[in-house]
Amino acid sequence: MEIQDPDKLFDLALQASQANDPQKSIGILKSAIEQSPEDARMWYMLASLYTDIGIYDKAIHNMEKALQIDPNYAIARFHLGLLQLTSGNRELANTTWLPLNALGETHYLVLFKTGLLHIADDDIEQGILLIRQGIDQNHVVESLNEDMETVIEHASLSLGAQANNPST
């Protein structure tokens, strides 16, 4: 018997994702989206899975779809901007992130995006400081803190390389 309830499908997709089976999770989410195409969290999770497996064009498309449905979906907006930034489109990322400013300057997503923009502009020390502040503020999405710790590690390596080679 096929499960038709979108919430149950979402839960099954989440379980498959946590069991490190992104293909199964993607299939379940596509079924859930057929049942509930206006559920932004389905599109967001699908985008996240595509990001995890390196299919960035589909990730961006699905993240954009989530934001079309719910423009106030802050975590989706943050991740779309992050995808744009890491794809080399700083200005588009900045534009995508502008509505996050309404959350307030001490909100973890605002601190993260501002720190990332500083790093992109080679103001690495300030960027790291802001990302650390964001980690301290974020008690909601632990996996995002882990991702930001990885950003700090890479930025610190870059900072060390600049210190050892001041001509760059």
PyRosetta script that sets phi, psi and omega in degrees:
from pyrosetta import init, pose_from_sequence

init()
pose = pose_from_sequence("MEIQDPDKLFDLALQASQANDPQKSIGILKSAIEQSPEDARMWYMLASLYTDIGIYDKAIHNMEKALQIDPNYAIARFHLGLLQLTSGNRELANTTWLPLNALGETHYLVLFKTGLLHIADDDIEQGILLIRQGIDQNHVVESLNEDMETVIEHASLSLGAQANNPST")
pose.set_psi(1, 128.2)
pose.set_omega(1, -176.7)
pose.set_phi(2, -82.6)
pose.set_psi(2, 134.8)
pose.set_omega(2, 177.9)
pose.set_phi(3, -80.3)
pose.set_psi(3, 128.0)
pose.set_omega(3, -178.3)
pose.set_phi(4, -108.3)
pose.set_psi(4, -16.2)
pose.set_omega(4, -177.6)
pose.set_phi(5, -69.4)
pose.set_psi(5, 118.3)
pose.set_omega(5, -178.1)
pose.set_phi(6, -58.0)
pose.set_psi(6, -36.0)
pose.set_omega(6, 179.3)
pose.set_phi(7, -65.7)
pose.set_psi(7, -40.1)
pose.set_omega(7, 177.1)
pose.set_phi(8, -67.5)
pose.set_psi(8, -39.3)
pose.set_omega(8, 176.7)
pose.set_phi(9, -63.2)
pose.set_psi(9, -41.0)
pose.set_omega(9, 177.5)
pose.set_phi(10, -59.4)
pose.set_psi(10, -45.9)
pose.set_omega(10, 178.8)
pose.set_phi(11, -61.8)
pose.set_psi(11, -41.2)
pose.set_omega(11, 177.3)
pose.set_phi(12, -64.3)
pose.set_psi(12, -40.2)
pose.set_omega(12, 178.0)
pose.set_phi(13, -64.2)
pose.set_psi(13, -40.6)
pose.set_omega(13, 177.8)
pose.set_phi(14, -63.3)
pose.set_psi(14, -43.3)
pose.set_omega(14, 177.6)
pose.set_phi(15, -61.9)
pose.set_psi(15, -43.0)
pose.set_omega(15, 179.0)
pose.set_phi(16, -64.2)
pose.set_psi(16, -38.9)
pose.set_omega(16, 178.1)
pose.set_phi(17, -64.3)
pose.set_psi(17, -44.8)
pose.set_omega(17, 179.6)
pose.set_phi(18, -66.9)
pose.set_psi(18, -24.5)
pose.set_omega(18, 177.0)
pose.set_phi(19, -87.3)
pose.set_psi(19, 11.7)
pose.set_omega(19, 177.5)
pose.set_phi(20, 61.6)
pose.set_psi(20, 42.5)
pose.set_omega(20, 177.1)
pose.set_phi(21, -125.2)
pose.set_psi(21, 73.2)
pose.set_omega(21, -174.8)
pose.set_phi(22, -63.7)
pose.set_psi(22, -34.6)
pose.set_omega(22, -179.3)
pose.set_phi(23, -62.8)
pose.set_psi(23, -43.8)
pose.set_omega(23, 178.2)
pose.set_phi(24, -63.7)
pose.set_psi(24, -43.4)
pose.set_omega(24, -179.5)
pose.set_phi(25, -62.2)
pose.set_psi(25, -42.2)
pose.set_omega(25, 178.6)
pose.set_phi(26, -61.4)
pose.set_psi(26, -44.5)
pose.set_omega(26, 178.5)
pose.set_phi(27, -60.7)
pose.set_psi(27, -43.4)
pose.set_omega(27, 178.7)
pose.set_phi(28, -64.2)
pose.set_psi(28, -43.0)
pose.set_omega(28, -179.6)
pose.set_phi(29, -64.4)
pose.set_psi(29, -38.4)
pose.set_omega(29, 177.5)
pose.set_phi(30, -61.4)
pose.set_psi(30, -39.5)
pose.set_omega(30, 175.6)
pose.set_phi(31, -64.6)
pose.set_psi(31, -41.6)
pose.set_omega(31, 179.4)
pose.set_phi(32, -63.7)
pose.set_psi(32, -39.9)
pose.set_omega(32, -179.9)
pose.set_phi(33, -66.1)
pose.set_psi(33, -35.4)
pose.set_omega(33, 175.0)
pose.set_phi(34, -60.3)
pose.set_psi(34, -37.2)
pose.set_omega(34, -179.2)
pose.set_phi(35, -79.3)
pose.set_psi(35, -31.9)
pose.set_omega(35, -174.0)
pose.set_phi(36, -142.2)
pose.set_psi(36, 71.7)
pose.set_omega(36, -173.8)
pose.set_phi(37, -68.4)
pose.set_psi(37, -12.0)
pose.set_omega(37, -179.5)
pose.set_phi(38, -101.9)
pose.set_psi(38, 18.9)
pose.set_omega(38, 178.5)
pose.set_phi(39, -96.3)
pose.set_psi(39, 102.3)
pose.set_omega(39, -175.0)
pose.set_phi(40, -59.1)
pose.set_psi(40, -33.4)
pose.set_omega(40, -177.5)
pose.set_phi(41, -66.7)
pose.set_psi(41, -29.5)
pose.set_omega(41, 176.8)
pose.set_phi(42, -65.1)
pose.set_psi(42, -46.9)
pose.set_omega(42, 179.5)
pose.set_phi(43, -64.4)
pose.set_psi(43, -39.6)
pose.set_omega(43, 179.0)
pose.set_phi(44, -63.4)
pose.set_psi(44, -46.6)
pose.set_omega(44, -179.4)
pose.set_phi(45, -64.8)
pose.set_psi(45, -39.4)
pose.set_omega(45, 177.2)
pose.set_phi(46, -61.3)
pose.set_psi(46, -43.5)
pose.set_omega(46, 177.3)
pose.set_phi(47, -61.3)
pose.set_psi(47, -41.9)
pose.set_omega(47, 179.5)
pose.set_phi(48, -62.4)
pose.set_psi(48, -39.8)
pose.set_omega(48, 178.5)
pose.set_phi(49, -66.2)
pose.set_psi(49, -41.7)
pose.set_omega(49, 176.8)
pose.set_phi(50, -63.1)
pose.set_psi(50, -36.9)
pose.set_omega(50, 175.4)
pose.set_phi(51, -61.5)
pose.set_psi(51, -46.2)
pose.set_omega(51, -178.3)
pose.set_phi(52, -58.7)
pose.set_psi(52, -33.5)
pose.set_omega(52, -178.5)
pose.set_phi(53, -100.0)
pose.set_psi(53, 8.1)
pose.set_omega(53, 171.8)
pose.set_phi(54, 82.1)
pose.set_psi(54, 20.3)
pose.set_omega(54, 176.9)
pose.set_phi(55, -102.1)
pose.set_psi(55, 79.1)
pose.set_omega(55, -168.3)
pose.set_phi(56, -71.6)
pose.set_psi(56, -32.8)
pose.set_omega(56, 179.6)
pose.set_phi(57, -64.5)
pose.set_psi(57, -41.0)
pose.set_omega(57, 176.4)
pose.set_phi(58, -69.8)
pose.set_psi(58, -35.3)
pose.set_omega(58, 177.8)
pose.set_phi(59, -61.2)
pose.set_psi(59, -47.2)
pose.set_omega(59, -179.7)
pose.set_phi(60, -63.1)
pose.set_psi(60, -45.5)
pose.set_omega(60, 179.9)
pose.set_phi(61, -58.1)
pose.set_psi(61, -46.2)
pose.set_omega(61, -177.5)
pose.set_phi(62, -72.1)
pose.set_psi(62, -32.7)
pose.set_omega(62, 175.8)
pose.set_phi(63, -66.6)
pose.set_psi(63, -41.2)
pose.set_omega(63, 176.8)
pose.set_phi(64, -62.0)
pose.set_psi(64, -39.5)
pose.set_omega(64, 178.4)
pose.set_phi(65, -62.8)
pose.set_psi(65, -43.4)
pose.set_omega(65, 178.1)
pose.set_phi(66, -58.1)
pose.set_psi(66, -41.0)
pose.set_omega(66, -178.9)
pose.set_phi(67, -75.8)
pose.set_psi(67, -26.4)
pose.set_omega(67, 173.0)
pose.set_phi(68, -64.3)
pose.set_psi(68, -38.9)
pose.set_omega(68, -179.8)
pose.set_phi(69, -73.2)
pose.set_psi(69, -43.8)
pose.set_omega(69, -177.4)
pose.set_phi(70, -137.2)
pose.set_psi(70, 89.6)
pose.set_omega(70, -178.2)
pose.set_phi(71, -60.6)
pose.set_psi(71, -17.7)
pose.set_omega(71, -179.4)
pose.set_phi(72, -94.2)
pose.set_psi(72, 9.7)
pose.set_omega(72, -179.2)
pose.set_phi(73, -75.4)
pose.set_psi(73, 86.8)
pose.set_omega(73, -168.0)
pose.set_phi(74, -60.1)
pose.set_psi(74, -43.2)
pose.set_omega(74, -177.2)
pose.set_phi(75, -67.6)
pose.set_psi(75, -35.5)
pose.set_omega(75, 176.5)
pose.set_phi(76, -66.9)
pose.set_psi(76, -40.5)
pose.set_omega(76, 178.3)
pose.set_phi(77, -63.2)
pose.set_psi(77, -42.3)
pose.set_omega(77, 178.5)
pose.set_phi(78, -61.9)
pose.set_psi(78, -47.4)
pose.set_omega(78, -177.1)
pose.set_phi(79, -67.6)
pose.set_psi(79, -34.9)
pose.set_omega(79, 175.8)
pose.set_phi(80, -62.8)
pose.set_psi(80, -46.3)
pose.set_omega(80, 177.1)
pose.set_phi(81, -60.0)
pose.set_psi(81, -39.3)
pose.set_omega(81, 178.4)
pose.set_phi(82, -63.8)
pose.set_psi(82, -43.1)
pose.set_omega(82, 176.3)
pose.set_phi(83, -61.0)
pose.set_psi(83, -41.9)
pose.set_omega(83, 179.4)
pose.set_phi(84, -65.9)
pose.set_psi(84, -42.7)
pose.set_omega(84, 179.5)
pose.set_phi(85, -63.0)
pose.set_psi(85, -46.4)
pose.set_omega(85, -177.9)
pose.set_phi(86, -73.0)
pose.set_psi(86, -13.8)
pose.set_omega(86, 174.1)
pose.set_phi(87, -89.1)
pose.set_psi(87, 3.4)
pose.set_omega(87, 176.5)
pose.set_phi(88, 90.7)
pose.set_psi(88, 11.5)
pose.set_omega(88, -178.4)
pose.set_phi(89, -110.3)
pose.set_psi(89, 74.6)
pose.set_omega(89, -175.7)
pose.set_phi(90, -59.9)
pose.set_psi(90, -44.2)
pose.set_omega(90, -176.5)
pose.set_phi(91, -65.6)
pose.set_psi(91, -41.2)
pose.set_omega(91, 177.7)
pose.set_phi(92, -65.4)
pose.set_psi(92, -40.4)
pose.set_omega(92, 176.8)
pose.set_phi(93, -59.6)
pose.set_psi(93, -45.5)
pose.set_omega(93, -179.9)
pose.set_phi(94, -60.7)
pose.set_psi(94, -42.4)
pose.set_omega(94, 178.2)
pose.set_phi(95, -63.9)
pose.set_psi(95, -43.9)
pose.set_omega(95, 178.2)
pose.set_phi(96, -60.2)
pose.set_psi(96, -39.0)
pose.set_omega(96, -175.9)
pose.set_phi(97, -79.5)
pose.set_psi(97, -17.5)
pose.set_omega(97, -175.2)
pose.set_phi(98, -50.2)
pose.set_psi(98, -44.1)
pose.set_omega(98, 179.8)
pose.set_phi(99, -61.8)
pose.set_psi(99, -20.5)
pose.set_omega(99, 178.0)
pose.set_phi(100, -63.9)
pose.set_psi(100, -24.0)
pose.set_omega(100, -179.3)
pose.set_phi(101, -58.1)
pose.set_psi(101, -24.7)
pose.set_omega(101, 178.9)
pose.set_phi(102, -65.1)
pose.set_psi(102, -17.4)
pose.set_omega(102, 178.9)
pose.set_phi(103, -72.9)
pose.set_psi(103, -18.3)
pose.set_omega(103, -178.4)
pose.set_phi(104, 104.8)
pose.set_psi(104, 147.8)
pose.set_omega(104, -172.3)
pose.set_phi(105, -66.8)
pose.set_psi(105, -16.5)
pose.set_omega(105, 179.5)
pose.set_phi(106, -99.9)
pose.set_psi(106, 3.2)
pose.set_omega(106, 177.0)
pose.set_phi(107, -70.3)
pose.set_psi(107, 140.4)
pose.set_omega(107, -174.9)
pose.set_phi(108, -58.6)
pose.set_psi(108, -36.5)
pose.set_omega(108, 179.8)
pose.set_phi(109, -67.7)
pose.set_psi(109, -36.8)
pose.set_omega(109, 177.6)
pose.set_phi(110, -67.3)
pose.set_psi(110, -42.9)
pose.set_omega(110, 177.7)
pose.set_phi(111, -63.3)
pose.set_psi(111, -42.4)
pose.set_omega(111, 179.0)
pose.set_phi(112, -62.4)
pose.set_psi(112, -50.0)
pose.set_omega(112, -175.8)
pose.set_phi(113, -66.6)
pose.set_psi(113, -37.6)
pose.set_omega(113, 179.3)
pose.set_phi(114, -67.6)
pose.set_psi(114, -40.9)
pose.set_omega(114, 176.5)
pose.set_phi(115, -62.7)
pose.set_psi(115, -42.7)
pose.set_omega(115, 179.1)
pose.set_phi(116, -63.5)
pose.set_psi(116, -39.1)
pose.set_omega(116, 177.9)
pose.set_phi(117, -66.0)
pose.set_psi(117, -38.4)
pose.set_omega(117, 176.2)
pose.set_phi(118, -62.4)
pose.set_psi(118, -43.4)
pose.set_omega(118, 178.6)
pose.set_phi(119, -62.5)
pose.set_psi(119, -43.2)
pose.set_omega(119, 178.7)
pose.set_phi(120, -61.0)
pose.set_psi(120, -28.7)
pose.set_omega(120, 179.2)
pose.set_phi(121, -93.1)
pose.set_psi(121, 13.4)
pose.set_omega(121, 179.0)
pose.set_phi(122, 66.6)
pose.set_psi(122, 19.5)
pose.set_omega(122, 170.7)
pose.set_phi(123, -97.9)
pose.set_psi(123, 68.3)
pose.set_omega(123, -168.2)
pose.set_phi(124, -66.5)
pose.set_psi(124, -43.4)
pose.set_omega(124, -178.2)
pose.set_phi(125, -60.2)
pose.set_psi(125, -45.8)
pose.set_omega(125, 178.7)
pose.set_phi(126, -65.4)
pose.set_psi(126, -39.7)
pose.set_omega(126, 178.5)
pose.set_phi(127, -60.0)
pose.set_psi(127, -46.1)
pose.set_omega(127, 178.9)
pose.set_phi(128, -62.3)
pose.set_psi(128, -42.6)
pose.set_omega(128, 179.1)
pose.set_phi(129, -58.5)
pose.set_psi(129, -46.5)
pose.set_omega(129, -178.9)
pose.set_phi(130, -67.1)
pose.set_psi(130, -39.8)
pose.set_omega(130, 178.5)
pose.set_phi(131, -65.2)
pose.set_psi(131, -39.8)
pose.set_omega(131, 176.5)
pose.set_phi(132, -61.4)
pose.set_psi(132, -40.8)
pose.set_omega(132, 177.3)
pose.set_phi(133, -62.8)
pose.set_psi(133, -39.7)
pose.set_omega(133, 177.8)
pose.set_phi(134, -62.6)
pose.set_psi(134, -42.5)
pose.set_omega(134, 177.6)
pose.set_phi(135, -60.1)
pose.set_psi(135, -41.9)
pose.set_omega(135, 178.6)
pose.set_phi(136, -63.4)
pose.set_psi(136, -31.6)
pose.set_omega(136, -178.6)
pose.set_phi(137, -85.0)
pose.set_psi(137, -22.8)
pose.set_omega(137, -173.3)
pose.set_phi(138, -86.0)
pose.set_psi(138, 107.7)
pose.set_omega(138, 174.9)
pose.set_phi(139, -117.5)
pose.set_psi(139, 19.7)
pose.set_omega(139, -173.9)
pose.set_phi(140, -110.9)
pose.set_psi(140, -47.7)
pose.set_omega(140, -172.9)
pose.set_phi(141, -122.0)
pose.set_psi(141, 87.2)
pose.set_omega(141, -176.0)
pose.set_phi(142, -60.8)
pose.set_psi(142, -37.3)
pose.set_omega(142, -179.4)
pose.set_phi(143, -62.9)
pose.set_psi(143, -30.6)
pose.set_omega(143, 177.0)
pose.set_phi(144, -69.0)
pose.set_psi(144, -37.5)
pose.set_omega(144, 174.7)
pose.set_phi(145, -59.9)
pose.set_psi(145, -41.1)
pose.set_omega(145, 178.3)
pose.set_phi(146, -62.5)
pose.set_psi(146, -42.5)
pose.set_omega(146, 177.6)
pose.set_phi(147, -62.4)
pose.set_psi(147, -40.9)
pose.set_omega(147, -179.4)
pose.set_phi(148, -69.9)
pose.set_psi(148, -31.9)
pose.set_omega(148, 173.4)
pose.set_phi(149, -62.2)
pose.set_psi(149, -38.7)
pose.set_omega(149, 177.3)
pose.set_phi(150, -64.7)
pose.set_psi(150, -40.4)
pose.set_omega(150, 176.3)
pose.set_phi(151, -60.0)
pose.set_psi(151, -45.2)
pose.set_omega(151, 179.6)
pose.set_phi(152, -60.6)
pose.set_psi(152, -43.1)
pose.set_omega(152, 179.0)
pose.set_phi(153, -58.8)
pose.set_psi(153, -47.6)
pose.set_omega(153, -179.4)
pose.set_phi(154, -66.4)
pose.set_psi(154, -41.5)
pose.set_omega(154, 179.1)
pose.set_phi(155, -65.0)
pose.set_psi(155, -37.9)
pose.set_omega(155, 178.5)
pose.set_phi(156, -64.1)
pose.set_psi(156, -39.1)
pose.set_omega(156, 176.3)
pose.set_phi(157, -62.8)
pose.set_psi(157, -41.4)
pose.set_omega(157, 178.4)
pose.set_phi(158, -65.0)
pose.set_psi(158, -40.6)
pose.set_omega(158, 178.2)
pose.set_phi(159, -63.1)
pose.set_psi(159, -41.5)
pose.set_omega(159, 177.4)
pose.set_phi(160, -64.2)
pose.set_psi(160, -38.5)
pose.set_omega(160, 178.4)
pose.set_phi(161, -65.6)
pose.set_psi(161, -38.9)
pose.set_omega(161, 178.0)
pose.set_phi(162, -65.7)
pose.set_psi(162, -37.9)
pose.set_omega(162, -180.0)
pose.set_phi(163, -66.6)
pose.set_psi(163, -36.0)
pose.set_omega(163, -179.7)
pose.set_phi(164, -80.4)
pose.set_psi(164, -17.1)
pose.set_omega(164, -179.4)
pose.set_phi(165, -137.7)
pose.set_psi(165, 76.8)
pose.set_omega(165, -172.9)
pose.set_phi(166, -62.6)
pose.set_psi(166, -11.6)
pose.set_omega(166, -179.2)
pose.set_phi(167, -77.9)
pose.set_psi(167, -8.6)
pose.set_omega(167, -179.6)
pose.set_phi(168, -89.5)
pose.dump_pdb("model.pdb")
